[in-house]
Amino acid sequence: MHKVFGLYTGTIMSAHVSTAARTRSHALQQRAEHFFPGGVNSPVRAFRAVGGAPPFVERAQGAWLTDADGNRYIDYFGSWGPMILGHAFPPVVEAIQRAARDSASFGASTAGEADLAERVVACYPAIEKLRFVSSGTEATMSAIRLARAATGRKIIVKFEGCYHGHADGLLVKAGSGVATFGIPGSAGVPEEVAHLTLALPYNDLSVVESAFAAHPKAIAAVILEPVVGNAGCIPPAPGYLAGLRALTAREGTVFIVDEVMTGFRVALGGALELYGIDADLVTLGKIVGGGLPVGVFGGKRVLMDLLAPLGPVYQAGTLSGNPLAMAAGIATVSYLQHNAAQVYPRLEATARAVAEGVAAEAARAGVSLTLNRVGSMWTWFFTPGPVTNYDQAARSDTAAFGRFHRAMLDQGVWLPPSQFEAAFLSTAHGDAEVQATIDAARGAFETGITGYSL
């Protein structure tokens, strides 16, 4: 028996998957590197933050992913959030197939757009009108433009560790992949643009008050993830969201709540429902498209009617309201609406069982973890805690997380490949998956590991 990266290999690990069993994935990665920077089309997929080579996925069903070598993994990132009903959920698959028979795209209006919009508005009273786009980045970028047009102001307030897509002005202290790679912002973003974004500590109302005092009548919008998901999962402090709503209303500033990640996940009406707050504009993505590329920005009618063709703010997209995406979204949101009384308690119970179960195994082994969880999204931070903002999250032992990630992957459990990403599960996860995950964590922790010697 020998130790590799601080973890023992051999009978103690009882690994289900080995690096040698990913030979086809390795070959596919080498091939991909000829075509894509880093061999990937989104940076975190490269596994640079956790080490090792990323498996290439061939198919998925329910709570499980299968890689190109036939290895199976319990999935705890769920395509980064949208697979709330599990992979290849039959009603969604059938809806996409039916829509595809009539063509994959029209570039013209279809009834499906209003069908999905009606369901979204029913769940989100803050949204009086909306626009469909093709990504969360498009949604937040468009919401910011709308806020600037409505107020005639330029400055945007965001919060450290919150990620709102890769538009220029939103990559300032943006968490997620930016944090994972240690990039302070991004090359290619002009200083003149970056200077229009104020990045403030999350969960601290006093610094927001100070920002308004320092920039009177100059702040167009405050945008935030109501539950941070891109510095790991960080919930709002009691009264924080209500305080931001009151401040922005007082200052005539547009309050944008980015629910690309939390929308339809933490509750049917997202964080707005969960925390009982209102917003001027809301952005959605992930679940609202049933796994297909969809984004939404919407809100108060007086703001949305500034968009062309009614108003002077231009926004357009050939694939906006794509019929396949609308079909997948209608199937997903309809199911959630009709089954909310069963879906959300089940997600809560399953997430609590697995998140707290793994944390308990860490405690037994003397490994200090901080668990943050809101509904079916959570993070195990490799730090004694607490974690209430990005600075505290950044103190986590990312090397320890990387070794833990590799140990879990080798036992058939696929966690998000970054300390700064939230984990998710679906209604397809059940007792067997929970127990297998806890057993895998025990295998990772019970190898003489203490503290951060992982």
C-alpha positions as CSV (number, residue, x, y, z in Angstrom):
1,M,0.0,0.0,0.0
2,H,1.4,3.4,-0.8
3,K,0.4,7.0,-0.5
4,V,-0.4,9.2,-3.6
5,F,-1.3,12.9,-3.2
6,G,-1.9,12.3,0.5
7,L,-4.4,9.5,-0.2
8,Y,-3.8,5.8,0.2
9,T,-4.4,3.5,-2.7
10,G,-5.2,-0.1,-2.3
11,T,-7.8,-2.1,-0.4
12,I,-8.7,0.7,2.0
13,M,-10.0,2.9,-0.9
14,S,-12.1,0.1,-2.5
15,A,-12.0,2.3,-5.6
16,H,-14.7,1.7,-8.2
17,V,-12.9,3.6,-10.9
18,S,-9.2,3.9,-11.6
19,T,-7.2,6.3,-13.7
20,A,-6.2,3.3,-15.9
21,A,-9.9,2.7,-16.5
22,R,-10.2,6.1,-18.3
23,T,-7.9,5.4,-21.2
24,R,-10.5,6.4,-23.8
25,S,-11.3,9.6,-22.0
26,H,-7.6,10.4,-21.9
27,A,-7.3,9.9,-25.6
28,L,-10.3,12.0,-26.3
29,Q,-8.8,14.8,-24.1
30,Q,-5.6,14.7,-26.1
31,R,-7.6,14.9,-29.3
32,A,-9.7,17.8,-28.0
33,E,-6.6,19.8,-27.1
34,H,-5.8,20.1,-30.8
35,F,-9.0,22.0,-31.3
36,F,-10.0,23.8,-28.1
37,P,-7.9,25.9,-25.6
38,G,-7.2,23.5,-22.8
39,G,-9.2,20.9,-24.6
40,V,-12.5,22.3,-23.3
41,N,-15.3,24.7,-24.2
42,S,-15.7,26.0,-20.6
43,P,-12.6,26.3,-18.3
44,V,-13.7,24.4,-15.2
45,R,-14.2,21.3,-17.2
46,A,-10.5,20.9,-17.6
47,F,-10.1,19.8,-14.0
48,R,-7.0,22.1,-13.5
49,A,-8.3,23.1,-10.0
50,V,-8.5,19.5,-8.8
51,G,-5.9,17.7,-10.8
52,G,-6.2,14.5,-12.8
53,A,-7.7,14.1,-16.3
54,P,-11.5,14.8,-16.8
55,P,-13.6,11.9,-17.8
56,F,-15.5,12.4,-21.1
57,V,-19.2,11.8,-20.7
58,E,-21.0,9.6,-23.2
59,R,-24.5,9.4,-21.7
60,A,-26.5,10.0,-18.5
61,Q,-29.6,8.7,-16.9
62,G,-31.3,9.8,-13.8
63,A,-28.6,10.5,-11.1
64,W,-25.8,8.8,-13.0
65,L,-23.2,9.7,-15.6
66,T,-21.4,7.2,-17.8
67,D,-18.0,8.0,-19.3
68,A,-16.4,7.0,-22.6
69,D,-14.8,4.0,-20.9
70,G,-18.1,2.7,-19.4
71,N,-17.4,3.9,-15.9
72,R,-20.5,5.1,-14.0
73,Y,-20.6,8.0,-11.5
74,I,-23.2,9.5,-9.2
75,D,-23.6,13.1,-10.5
76,Y,-23.5,16.0,-8.1
77,F,-23.1,18.9,-10.5
78,G,-26.1,18.1,-12.7
79,S,-24.9,20.0,-15.8
80,W,-24.1,22.9,-13.3
81,G,-27.7,23.0,-12.0
82,P,-30.4,22.4,-14.7
83,M,-31.0,18.7,-14.2
84,I,-33.3,19.0,-11.2
85,L,-35.4,16.1,-12.4
86,G,-32.4,14.0,-13.4
87,H,-30.8,13.3,-16.8
88,A,-32.9,12.1,-19.7
89,F,-36.1,12.8,-17.8
90,P,-38.7,11.1,-20.1
91,P,-41.3,14.0,-20.4
92,V,-38.4,16.3,-21.3
93,V,-36.9,13.9,-23.9
94,E,-40.3,13.3,-25.4
95,A,-41.1,17.1,-25.6
96,I,-37.8,17.7,-27.4
97,Q,-38.4,14.9,-29.8
98,R,-41.9,16.1,-30.7
99,A,-40.6,19.7,-31.3
100,A,-37.6,18.5,-33.4
101,R,-40.0,16.8,-35.8
102,D,-41.3,20.3,-36.8
103,S,-37.8,21.8,-37.2
104,A,-35.0,22.8,-34.7
105,S,-35.3,26.5,-35.4
106,F,-37.5,29.0,-37.1
107,G,-36.2,32.5,-36.3
108,A,-39.8,33.4,-36.0
109,S,-42.4,33.6,-33.2
110,T,-44.0,30.4,-31.9
111,A,-46.8,29.8,-29.4
112,G,-44.4,27.8,-27.2
113,E,-42.6,31.1,-26.2
114,A,-45.7,32.5,-24.6
115,D,-46.6,29.0,-23.2
116,L,-43.3,28.9,-21.2
117,A,-43.5,32.6,-20.3
118,E,-46.9,32.1,-18.8
119,R,-45.5,29.4,-16.5
120,V,-42.5,31.5,-15.5
121,V,-44.7,34.5,-14.7
122,A,-47.0,32.3,-12.6
123,C,-44.0,31.3,-10.4
124,Y,-42.4,34.8,-10.4
125,P,-44.8,37.6,-9.6
126,A,-41.9,40.1,-9.8
127,I,-41.7,39.3,-13.6
128,E,-44.5,41.2,-15.4
129,K,-42.8,40.9,-18.9
130,L,-39.7,39.0,-20.0
131,R,-37.4,38.1,-22.9
132,F,-36.0,34.7,-23.7
133,V,-32.3,34.6,-24.6
134,S,-29.8,31.7,-25.1
135,S,-27.7,31.9,-21.9
136,G,-27.4,33.4,-18.5
137,T,-24.6,35.7,-19.7
138,E,-27.0,37.2,-22.3
139,A,-29.7,37.6,-19.6
140,T,-27.5,39.5,-17.1
141,M,-25.8,41.6,-19.8
142,S,-29.2,42.6,-21.2
143,A,-30.6,43.4,-17.7
144,I,-27.6,45.7,-17.0
145,R,-28.1,47.5,-20.3
146,L,-31.8,48.0,-19.4
147,A,-30.9,49.3,-15.9
148,R,-28.5,51.9,-17.3
149,A,-31.0,53.0,-19.9
150,A,-33.8,53.4,-17.3
151,T,-31.7,55.4,-14.8
152,G,-29.3,57.3,-17.1
153,R,-26.5,56.1,-14.8
154,K,-23.3,54.1,-15.5
155,I,-22.0,52.5,-12.3
156,I,-23.0,48.9,-11.4
157,V,-22.6,47.3,-7.9
158,K,-21.9,43.6,-7.8
159,F,-20.6,41.4,-5.0
160,E,-17.3,39.6,-4.6
161,G,-17.5,35.9,-5.6
162,C,-20.8,36.4,-7.5
163,Y,-20.6,35.3,-11.1
164,H,-23.0,36.8,-13.6
165,G,-21.6,35.6,-16.9
166,H,-18.5,36.6,-18.9
167,A,-19.7,40.1,-20.1
168,D,-16.8,42.6,-19.7
169,G,-18.2,44.6,-16.8
170,L,-19.2,41.6,-14.8
171,L,-15.9,39.8,-14.6
172,V,-14.7,41.9,-11.7
173,K,-14.1,39.6,-8.7
174,A,-16.4,37.2,-10.3
175,G,-15.8,34.0,-8.4
176,S,-16.4,30.6,-10.0
177,G,-13.9,29.9,-12.8
178,V,-12.2,33.2,-12.3
179,A,-11.6,32.3,-8.6
180,T,-10.6,28.8,-9.6
181,F,-7.9,30.0,-11.9
182,G,-6.7,32.8,-9.6
183,I,-7.6,35.5,-12.2
184,P,-8.4,38.8,-10.6
185,G,-10.7,39.8,-13.5
186,S,-9.9,39.0,-17.1
187,A,-7.4,40.0,-19.7
188,G,-9.2,41.9,-22.5
189,V,-11.5,43.9,-20.2
190,P,-10.7,47.6,-20.6
191,E,-10.0,49.5,-17.4
192,E,-12.5,52.0,-18.4
193,V,-15.2,49.3,-18.3
194,A,-14.0,47.6,-15.1
195,H,-14.0,51.0,-13.3
196,L,-17.7,51.2,-13.8
197,T,-18.2,48.1,-11.6
198,L,-18.0,48.3,-7.8
199,A,-17.3,44.9,-6.3
200,L,-18.3,44.8,-2.7
201,P,-18.2,42.2,0.0
202,Y,-21.3,40.0,0.2
203,N,-23.5,40.0,3.3
204,D,-22.4,43.5,4.5
205,L,-25.0,46.1,4.1
206,S,-22.8,48.9,5.5
207,V,-20.4,48.8,2.6
208,V,-23.4,49.2,0.2
209,E,-24.6,52.2,2.1
210,S,-21.0,53.7,1.9
211,A,-21.0,53.0,-1.9
212,F,-24.2,55.0,-2.4
213,A,-22.8,57.8,-0.3
214,A,-19.6,57.9,-2.3
215,H,-21.4,57.8,-5.7
216,P,-24.7,59.8,-5.2
217,K,-27.2,59.4,-8.0
218,A,-24.6,57.5,-10.1
219,I,-25.4,53.8,-9.4
220,A,-27.6,52.3,-12.1
221,A,-28.0,48.8,-10.6
222,V,-27.2,46.4,-7.8
223,I,-26.9,42.9,-9.1
224,L,-26.3,39.8,-7.0
225,E,-26.8,36.1,-6.7
226,P,-29.3,35.8,-3.8
227,V,-27.6,32.6,-2.7
228,V,-24.0,32.8,-3.9
229,G,-23.2,29.7,-6.0
230,N,-20.0,30.7,-7.7
231,A,-17.8,31.0,-4.6
232,G,-19.3,27.9,-3.3
233,C,-22.7,28.0,-1.7
234,I,-23.0,31.1,0.5
235,P,-26.5,31.9,1.9
236,P,-27.6,35.5,2.6
237,A,-27.5,36.7,6.2
238,P,-30.9,37.4,7.8
239,G,-32.3,40.7,6.6
240,Y,-29.5,41.2,4.0
241,L,-31.7,40.8,0.9
242,A,-34.5,42.9,2.3
243,G,-31.9,45.5,3.2
244,L,-30.6,45.7,-0.3
245,R,-34.1,45.9,-1.7
246,A,-34.8,48.9,0.7
247,L,-31.5,50.6,-0.2
248,T,-32.0,50.4,-4.0
249,A,-35.6,51.6,-3.7
250,R,-34.5,54.6,-1.7
251,E,-31.8,55.4,-4.2
252,G,-33.8,54.9,-7.4
253,T,-31.4,52.1,-8.4
254,V,-32.5,49.0,-10.3
255,F,-32.3,45.9,-8.1
256,I,-31.4,42.9,-10.2
257,V,-31.6,39.4,-8.7
258,D,-29.6,36.9,-10.7
259,E,-31.5,33.6,-10.2
260,V,-29.8,31.7,-13.1
261,M,-28.7,29.2,-10.5
262,T,-31.3,29.4,-7.7
263,G,-34.3,29.8,-10.0
264,F,-36.8,26.9,-9.6
265,R,-34.1,25.1,-7.5
266,V,-34.3,26.5,-3.9
267,A,-38.1,26.9,-4.3
268,L,-40.6,26.9,-7.2
269,G,-40.4,30.7,-7.2
270,G,-36.7,30.6,-6.5
271,A,-34.9,32.8,-3.9
272,L,-37.5,35.6,-4.3
273,E,-40.1,33.1,-2.9
274,L,-37.8,31.5,-0.4
275,Y,-36.7,34.8,1.2
276,G,-39.9,36.8,0.5
277,I,-38.4,39.7,-1.5
278,D,-39.2,41.6,-4.6
279,A,-36.9,42.7,-7.5
280,D,-37.0,45.1,-10.3
281,L,-35.4,42.7,-12.8
282,V,-34.8,39.0,-12.5
283,T,-32.5,36.8,-14.6
284,L,-33.0,33.0,-15.0
285,G,-31.4,30.1,-16.8
286,K,-30.4,26.5,-16.2
287,I,-33.6,24.8,-15.0
288,V,-36.0,27.1,-17.0
289,G,-34.6,25.5,-20.2
290,G,-34.8,21.9,-19.0
291,G,-31.1,21.4,-19.9
292,L,-31.1,23.2,-23.2
293,P,-29.5,26.7,-23.7
294,V,-32.0,29.2,-22.4
295,G,-31.8,32.4,-20.4
296,V,-34.5,34.8,-19.2
297,F,-34.4,38.4,-18.1
298,G,-37.7,40.0,-17.0
299,G,-39.3,42.2,-14.4
300,K,-41.4,45.3,-14.1
301,R,-43.3,46.3,-17.1
302,V,-42.1,49.9,-17.0
303,L,-38.5,48.6,-17.5
304,M,-39.2,45.9,-20.0
305,D,-41.2,48.2,-22.2
306,L,-37.9,50.1,-22.8
307,L,-36.8,47.3,-25.1
308,A,-37.1,47.5,-28.9
309,P,-39.4,47.5,-30.7
310,L,-41.3,49.5,-28.0
311,G,-38.4,51.5,-26.7
312,P,-34.8,52.6,-27.4
313,V,-32.9,49.7,-25.8
314,Y,-31.8,47.2,-28.4
315,Q,-31.5,43.4,-27.8
316,A,-32.0,40.6,-30.2
317,G,-31.0,37.0,-30.9
318,T,-31.7,34.6,-33.7
319,L,-32.1,31.6,-31.4
320,S,-34.0,33.4,-28.7
321,G,-37.1,31.4,-27.9
322,N,-35.7,28.4,-29.8
323,P,-38.6,25.8,-30.1
324,L,-36.6,22.9,-28.8
325,A,-35.5,24.9,-25.7
326,M,-39.1,26.1,-25.2
327,A,-40.4,22.6,-25.3
328,A,-37.8,21.3,-22.8
329,G,-38.6,24.3,-20.5
330,I,-42.3,23.8,-20.7
331,A,-42.0,20.1,-19.8
332,T,-39.7,20.8,-16.9
333,V,-41.4,23.8,-15.4
334,S,-44.9,22.2,-15.8
335,Y,-43.7,19.2,-13.9
336,L,-42.3,21.3,-11.1
337,Q,-45.5,23.3,-10.9
338,H,-47.8,20.3,-10.7
339,N,-45.6,18.3,-8.3
340,A,-44.0,21.1,-6.2
341,A,-45.5,19.7,-3.0
342,Q,-43.6,16.4,-3.5
343,V,-40.5,17.6,-5.4
344,Y,-39.1,20.3,-3.0
345,P,-39.5,18.4,0.3
346,R,-37.8,15.4,-1.4
347,L,-34.9,17.5,-2.7
348,E,-34.5,19.1,0.8
349,A,-34.5,15.7,2.6
350,T,-32.1,14.1,0.1
351,A,-29.7,17.0,0.1
352,R,-29.7,17.2,3.8
353,A,-28.9,13.5,4.1
354,V,-26.0,13.5,1.8
355,A,-24.5,16.9,2.7
356,E,-24.7,16.3,6.5
357,G,-23.7,12.6,6.1
358,V,-20.4,13.5,4.4
359,A,-19.8,16.3,6.8
360,A,-20.3,13.8,9.7
361,E,-17.7,11.4,8.2
362,A,-15.2,14.3,7.9
363,A,-15.8,15.1,11.6
364,R,-15.2,11.5,12.6
365,A,-11.9,11.5,10.8
366,G,-10.8,14.8,12.3
367,V,-11.1,16.7,9.0
368,S,-12.5,20.2,9.5
369,L,-15.2,21.1,7.0
370,T,-17.7,23.9,6.9
371,L,-21.0,22.9,5.3
372,N,-23.2,25.6,3.7
373,R,-26.5,24.4,2.2
374,V,-29.7,26.0,0.8
375,G,-32.1,23.4,-0.3
376,S,-30.5,21.1,-3.0
377,M,-27.4,23.2,-3.4
378,W,-24.5,23.1,-1.1
379,T,-20.7,23.2,-0.6
380,W,-18.2,21.4,1.6
381,F,-15.6,24.1,2.3
382,F,-12.2,22.7,3.4
383,T,-11.9,25.4,6.1
384,P,-13.0,25.5,9.8
385,G,-15.4,28.2,8.8
386,P,-17.7,30.1,8.9
387,V,-18.1,31.0,5.3
388,T,-20.3,34.0,4.8
389,N,-18.5,35.9,2.0
390,Y,-15.9,35.4,-0.7
391,D,-12.8,36.2,1.4
392,Q,-13.7,33.5,3.9
393,A,-14.4,31.0,1.0
394,A,-11.0,31.9,-0.5
395,R,-9.2,30.7,2.7
396,S,-10.3,27.2,2.0
397,D,-7.6,24.6,1.4
398,T,-8.2,24.1,-2.3
399,A,-5.4,21.5,-2.6
400,A,-7.2,19.4,0.0
401,F,-10.4,19.8,-1.9
402,G,-8.7,18.6,-5.0
403,R,-7.4,15.5,-3.4
404,F,-10.8,14.8,-1.9
405,H,-12.4,15.3,-5.4
406,R,-10.0,12.8,-6.9
407,A,-10.7,10.3,-4.2
408,M,-14.4,10.6,-4.6
409,L,-14.2,10.4,-8.4
410,D,-12.1,7.2,-8.1
411,Q,-15.0,5.7,-6.1
412,G,-17.6,6.7,-8.6
413,V,-18.8,10.0,-7.2
414,W,-18.4,13.1,-9.4
415,L,-18.4,16.3,-7.5
416,P,-18.0,19.8,-9.0
417,P,-14.3,20.1,-10.0
418,S,-13.7,23.3,-8.0
419,Q,-13.9,24.3,-4.3
420,F,-15.7,27.4,-5.6
421,E,-18.7,25.7,-7.2
422,A,-21.9,24.5,-5.6
423,A,-23.0,20.9,-5.7
424,F,-26.5,20.0,-6.9
425,L,-28.7,16.9,-6.9
426,S,-31.9,15.9,-8.5
427,T,-35.1,14.0,-7.7
428,A,-33.5,11.0,-9.3
429,H,-31.0,10.8,-6.3
430,G,-32.3,8.3,-3.7
431,D,-31.2,6.4,-0.6
432,A,-28.8,4.2,-2.6
433,E,-27.0,7.1,-4.1
434,V,-26.8,8.9,-0.7
435,Q,-25.4,5.9,1.1
436,A,-22.9,5.2,-1.7
437,T,-21.7,8.8,-1.5
438,I,-21.3,8.7,2.3
439,D,-19.5,5.4,2.0
440,A,-17.2,6.9,-0.6
441,A,-16.5,9.9,1.7
442,R,-15.7,7.5,4.6
443,G,-13.2,5.7,2.2
444,A,-11.6,9.1,1.5
445,F,-11.4,10.2,5.1
446,E,-10.5,7.0,6.9
447,T,-7.0,6.7,5.5
448,G,-5.1,8.3,8.4
449,I,-6.2,11.7,7.2
450,T,-6.3,14.5,9.8
451,G,-6.8,18.2,9.4
452,Y,-5.6,19.4,6.0
453,S,-3.1,16.6,5.4
454,L,-5.6,15.2,2.9
